[in-house]
Amino acid sequence: MLPGRNWPEGTDRDDGTAGHGAVDPGAEPVEVVDEGGTVTDVVPRRLMRAGNLRHRCTYVAVVVGPSDLFDPGAGPPSLGPDAEVVVHQRAAWKDTFASHWDLAFGGVCGVGEPWVAAAERELAEEAGIMSPLIDLGPCRYEDRATRIVGRIFVTAWPDEPVSNDGEAVAFDRVRLGELGRWLASVPVCPDSAAVVGPRLLALLP
């Protein structure tokens, strides 16, 4: 399914503070890491972005289905081509890939924040989802806009997502069997397309 049948939109704020209240998001401390993920420094978020410094980031793909669809103890699930993946459009005020569509929820990890805790927090903030996560493993991505040492998760959720922080302004569903066509049809965050897309397609039998 291509974008066009969207679930209800959240609030799109362009003042750069949506979801953060009175706190300056650019002042948020962020870990700088080497290629192996070892912390080498802690800097304000705005300096991390300005210098394109490597940092930790989580990605959580959401498949439409009951929250107990996947067994956390059974390893990566197997999905059919009709499985639907929840995609979302990022707010216009985001500091990278503004207004792009995204295959996964997630974001920058807090200082000292464990991978799973960071993924759970981002998923709850961006989509109002609290569901068991399946770890699909580590990933790396680098381009002129962002450099990431990340970790990918997948979960299932039966209901419409709700953006609690305004970071997602529209939601849609894409059949896994049509994912390649969808990726070629809309502006998509290049990092999630590069690291999450292949990991989801690998779940096909």
HUBELSUL-V457162 format. One record per residue. RES is the residue in one letter. OMEGA is omega as a letter, one per 20 degrees, with the letter a starting at -180 (* if undefined). Layout:
[[RES & OMEGA] [RES & OMEGA]]
This chain:
[[M & r] [L & r] [P & a] [G & r] [R & a] [N & r] [W & a] [P & a] [E & r] [G & a] [T & a] [D & r] [R & a] [D & a] [D & r] [G & a] [T & a] [A & r] [G & a] [H & a] [G & a] [A & a] [V & r] [D & a] [P & r] [G & a] [A & a] [E & r] [P & a] [V & r] [E & r] [V & a] [V & r] [D & a] [E & r] [G & r] [G & r] [T & a] [V & r] [T & a] [D & r] [V & a] [V & r] [P & a] [R & a] [R & r] [L & r] [M & r] [R & a] [A & a] [G & a] [N & a] [L & a] [R & a] [H & r] [R & a] [C & r] [T & r] [Y & r] [V & r] [A & a] [V & r] [V & r] [V & a] [G & r] [P & a] [S & r] [D & a] [L & a] [F & r] [D & a] [P & a] [G & a] [A & r] [G & a] [P & a] [P & r] [S & a] [L & r] [G & a] [P & r] [D & r] [A & a] [E & r] [V & r] [V & r] [V & a] [H & r] [Q & a] [R & a] [A & a] [A & a] [W & a] [K & a] [D & r] [T & r] [F & a] [A & r] [S & r] [H & r] [W & a] [D & r] [L & a] [A & r] [F & r] [G & a] [G & a] [V & r] [C & r] [G & r] [V & r] [G & a] [E & r] [P & a] [W & a] [V & r] [A & r] [A & r] [A & r] [E & a] [R & a] [E & a] [L & r] [A & a] [E & a] [E & a] [A & a] [G & a] [I & r] [M & a] [S & a] [P & a] [L & r] [I & a] [D & r] [L & r] [G & a] [P & r] [C & r] [R & r] [Y & r] [E & r] [D & a] [R & a] [A & a] [T & r] [R & a] [I & q] [V & a] [G & r] [R & a] [I & r] [F & r] [V & r] [T & r] [A & a] [W & a] [P & a] [D & r] [E & r] [P & r] [V & a] [S & a] [N & a] [D & r] [G & a] [E & r] [A & a] [V & r] [A & r] [F & r] [D & r] [R & r] [V & r] [R & a] [L & r] [G & r] [E & a] [L & a] [G & r] [R & r] [W & a] [L & a] [A & a] [S & a] [V & r] [P & a] [V & r] [C & a] [P & a] [D & a] [S & r] [A & a] [A & a] [V & a] [V & a] [G & r] [P & a] [R & r] [L & a] [L & r] [A & r] [L & r] [L & a] [P & *]]
